Amino acid sequence: MYILISVLILIVCVLLVLVVLVQNSKGGGLASNFASSNQFMGVRKTADFLEKATWTLAVVLLLLSLLSVVIIPPATKVQGADTELREKIDNTKSQPVQDYQTPPAKK
């Protein structure tokens, strides 16, 4: 289920990026490229559609993100992993650091 939600989040992200890139910051966007005497939707309706699509995709992305946090699989804790790591850390602290002599400087 978590993988399905993750895939849906990726799809919504890609769609949101595409919808935002199609828009023009001045409100023209996609409508300005298809402007003609026989407009089917019109400039304003295209801008309204793109704005509604942006808000809808943003809300869907938010909801899917919250849902993924609820559904996320719990991390399984391995019993011996923590103690084994602690032992390795303690062993490296207890070993003395070897003092390496620097070679004499050449004249």
VEXKE-109227 format. One record per residue: residue in three letters; x, z, y of N, C-alpha, C in turn. Coordinates in steps of 0.05 Angstrom, whole numbers, padded with zeros to 5 digits, always signed. Example, Ala and Ser with C-alpha at 12.3 -4.5 7.8 and 13.67 -1.06 7.14 Angstrom:
2
ALA+00264+00156-00114+00246+00156-00090+00264+00156-00066 SER+00257+00142-00045+00273+00143-00021+00258+00157+00001 
//
This chain:
107
MET+00016+00000-00024+00000+00000+00000+00017+00000+00025 TYR+00039+00015+00024+00057+00017+00047+00070-00010+00052 ILE+00077-00025+00032+00089-00051+00035+00069-00070+00048 LEU+00044-00069+00040+00023-00086+00051+00020-00080+00081 ILE+00020-00054+00088+00017-00047+00117+00042-00057+00132 SER+00065-00055+00120+00090-00064+00134+00088-00095+00138 VAL+00079-00109+00119+00076-00138+00122+00056-00145+00144 LEU+00034-00131+00144+00014-00135+00165+00025-00129+00192 ILE+00041-00108+00195+00053-00102+00220+00072-00124+00229 LEU+00087-00135+00211+00105-00158+00218+00089-00182+00227 ILE+00068-00188+00213+00051-00211+00221+00039-00207+00248 VAL+00029-00183+00254+00017-00178+00280+00038-00179+00302 CYS+00062-00170+00296+00083-00171+00316+00090-00200+00323 VAL+00092-00217+00303+00098-00245+00308+00076-00258+00324 LEU+00051-00253+00317+00028-00264+00331+00028-00254+00360 LEU+00034-00229+00364+00034-00217+00391+00056-00230+00408 VAL+00079-00234+00397+00100-00248+00411+00092-00276+00419 LEU+00080-00290+00401+00071-00318+00407+00050-00319+00428 VAL+00031-00300+00427+00010-00300+00447+00021-00293+00475 VAL+00040-00275+00475+00051-00267+00501+00068-00290+00512 LEU+00083-00304+00495+00099-00326+00505+00083-00350+00515 VAL+00059-00353+00504+00042-00375+00512+00031-00370+00540 GLN+00027-00345+00547+00016-00338+00573+00036-00343+00596 ASN+00025-00349+00618+00041-00352+00643+00036-00327+00659 SER+00057-00318+00672+00054-00294+00688+00035-00297+00711 LYS+00031-00321+00720+00012-00326+00742-00016-00332+00733 GLY-00021-00331+00707-00047-00336+00696-00052-00364+00687 GLY-00033-00382+00691-00037-00410+00682-00033-00412+00652 GLY-00008-00409+00644-00001-00409+00616-00010-00434+00601 LEU-00023-00430+00579-00032-00451+00561-00052-00469+00575 ALA-00068-00458+00592-00089-00473+00606-00077-00494+00625 SER-00055-00489+00637-00043-00508+00656-00032-00533+00641 ASN-00024-00529+00617-00013-00552+00601-00035-00571+00592 PHE-00059-00561+00588-00081-00578+00578-00102-00584+00599 ALA-00095-00580+00624-00115-00585+00645-00121-00615+00647 SER-00146-00622+00647-00154-00649+00650-00182-00649+00662 SER-00193-00674+00667-00219-00675+00679-00241-00666+00659 ASN-00236-00669+00633-00255-00661+00613-00245-00635+00599 GLN-00247-00613+00613-00237-00588+00601-00259-00577+00583 PHE-00250-00570+00560-00269-00558+00540-00274-00529+00546 MET-00252-00513+00549-00256-00485+00553-00252-00478+00583 GLY-00236-00492+00596-00230-00485+00624-00207-00467+00627 VAL-00196-00465+00650-00172-00449+00655-00178-00420+00652 ARG-00199-00411+00664-00206-00382+00664-00213-00373+00636 LYS-00227-00389+00620-00235-00380+00594-00210-00378+00575 THR-00191-00396+00579-00167-00395+00563-00151-00370+00570 ALA-00149-00364+00596-00134-00340+00604-00148-00315+00593 ASP-00175-00315+00594-00190-00292+00583-00185-00289+00553 PHE-00185-00311+00539-00181-00311+00510-00153-00299+00504 LEU-00132-00309+00518-00105-00300+00513-00102-00270+00520 GLU-00115-00261+00541-00114-00233+00549-00128-00216+00528 LYS-00151-00225+00518-00165-00210+00497-00149-00210+00471 ALA-00137-00232+00465-00120-00233+00441-00096-00214+00443 THR-00084-00213+00466-00061-00195+00470-00070-00166+00467 TRP-00092-00158+00479-00101-00130+00477-00109-00124+00448 THR-00123-00143+00435-00131-00138+00408-00108-00135+00389 LEU-00088-00152+00392-00064-00150+00375-00049-00125+00380 ALA-00048-00116+00405-00034-00092+00412-00048-00068+00400 VAL-00074-00067+00401-00089-00045+00389-00086-00045+00358 VAL-00087-00069+00346-00084-00071+00317-00056-00062+00309 LEU-00035-00069+00325-00008-00060+00319-00006-00030+00321 LEU-00018-00018+00341-00018+00011+00344-00032+00025+00320 LEU-00055+00015+00313-00070+00027+00290-00055+00024+00264 LEU-00043+00000+00260-00027-00003+00235-00003+00015+00234 SER+00010+00019+00257+00033+00037+00258+00025+00065+00252 LEU+00003+00074+00263-00007+00101+00257-00015+00104+00228 LEU-00027+00083+00217-00035+00083+00189-00010+00084+00171 SER+00010+00070+00179+00035+00070+00162+00048+00097+00162 VAL+00046+00112+00183+00057+00139+00184+00042+00157+00165 VAL+00016+00154+00163+00000+00170+00145+00005+00163+00116 ILE+00009+00137+00111+00012+00128+00083+00041+00128+00073 ILE+00060+00132+00091+00088+00130+00083+00094+00147+00059 PRO+00109+00136+00039+00114+00152+00015+00133+00175+00022 PRO+00127+00198+00010+00145+00221+00016+00172+00217+00003 ALA+00192+00227+00017+00220+00224+00006+00223+00243-00017 THR+00234+00233-00039+00238+00250-00062+00265+00263-00059 LYS+00265+00289-00062+00290+00304-00059+00303+00308-00086 VAL+00327+00299-00089+00342+00302-00114+00354+00330-00114 GLN+00350+00344-00135+00359+00372-00136+00389+00375-00133 GLY+00405+00360-00148+00433+00364-00148+00449+00350-00126 ALA+00436+00333-00112+00450+00317-00092+00460+00334-00069 ASP+00444+00353-00059+00451+00370-00037+00474+00388-00044 THR+00472+00401-00068+00493+00420-00076+00519+00405-00082 GLU+00517+00381-00093+00541+00366-00099+00555+00358-00073 LEU+00540+00350-00053+00552+00343-00028+00565+00367-00014 ARG+00552+00390-00016+00563+00415-00004+00589+00422-00018 GLU+00590+00419-00044+00615+00425-00059+00638+00407-00050 LYS+00632+00382-00046+00653+00363-00037+00663+00371-00009 ILE+00644+00379+00008+00652+00387+00035+00669+00412+00034 ASP+00661+00431+00018+00676+00456+00015+00704+00451+00004 ASN+00706+00433-00016+00732+00427-00028+00751+00413-00008 THR+00740+00396+00009+00758+00383+00028+00767+00403+00050 LYS+00751+00423+00056+00759+00443+00076+00780+00462+00065 SER+00779+00467+00039+00797+00487+00028+00824+00474+00022 GLN+00826+00448+00020+00852+00435+00014+00869+00434+00040 PRO+00894+00442+00038+00911+00441+00062+00917+00412+00069 VAL+00919+00408+00095+00926+00382+00105+00957+00379+00103 GLN+00965+00357+00091+00994+00353+00087+01006+00345+00114 ASP+01029+00358+00120+01042+00352+00145+01062+00329+00141 TYR+01055+00307+00152+01073+00284+00149+01093+00284+00172 GLN+01118+00280+00165+01138+00279+00186+01140+00251+00197 THR+01143+00251+00223+01146+00225+00236+01175+00216+00233 PRO+01179+00191+00228+01207+00181+00225+01222+00184+00252 PRO+01248+00188+00250+01263+00191+00274+01262+00165+00291 ALA+01263+00168+00316+01262+00145+00334+01288+00129+00332 LYS+01285+00103+00332+01309+00085+00330+01321+00083+00358 LYS+01348+00083+00358+01363+00080+00383+01373+00053+00387 
//
